[in-house]
Amino acid sequence: MQDQVINNDAIAINRHPPGDLAIWIFILAELSVFAVFFAAYAFTRMNNVELFNEYQLTLDRKAALLNTLALITSSYFVVRAVAAIKLNDTRGCARWIWAAIGMGFLFVLVKGAEYAHHFGEGINLSTNTFYMFYLSLTFFHFMHVIMGMVILAAVALKARRGGYSDQEHTGVETGASYWHMVDLVWLILFPLVYVMR
């Protein structure tokens, strides 16, 4: 009987997604936009396989893999931040979030170097269909990374000032949910644009 009560409590706790409901509406809207982008990329690629395969080889897969590892690591740090605040460890929460932001900066630096290389070669949106999709998709994601870093920085500053606790940490979960969405999109974008042939 006691086990059943505990199980019912666990179910009640997991009934709602973490964070604020508004962020989930925003996340679903953003994922829908990315889904349309991905579908358009896949459809266009089917009709231009040789072009896409040829220019895909000009991309830096090692840089993209480094960015993938950076975002996965940053998501782990965000998970640790949420776990810390649930233990009322506000300083630990802030430290883990700053570590996640550090990984976000690494992503931005590596991606920025990729863009600098391409732009230095005279590549832009009008170069060809592949680069139009590559630059559009990755830059749209790039801007989401920057926005996510701003959100996480606001959460970290509030956590450092004691603005969250084990009883009230919706803001931490909200920021974490957005950051996980950014990570998820890259985990689809990376194989789709850099690897799939």
Order of alpha helices (4+ residues) and beta strands (2+ residues): alpha-alpha-alpha-alpha-alpha-alpha-alpha
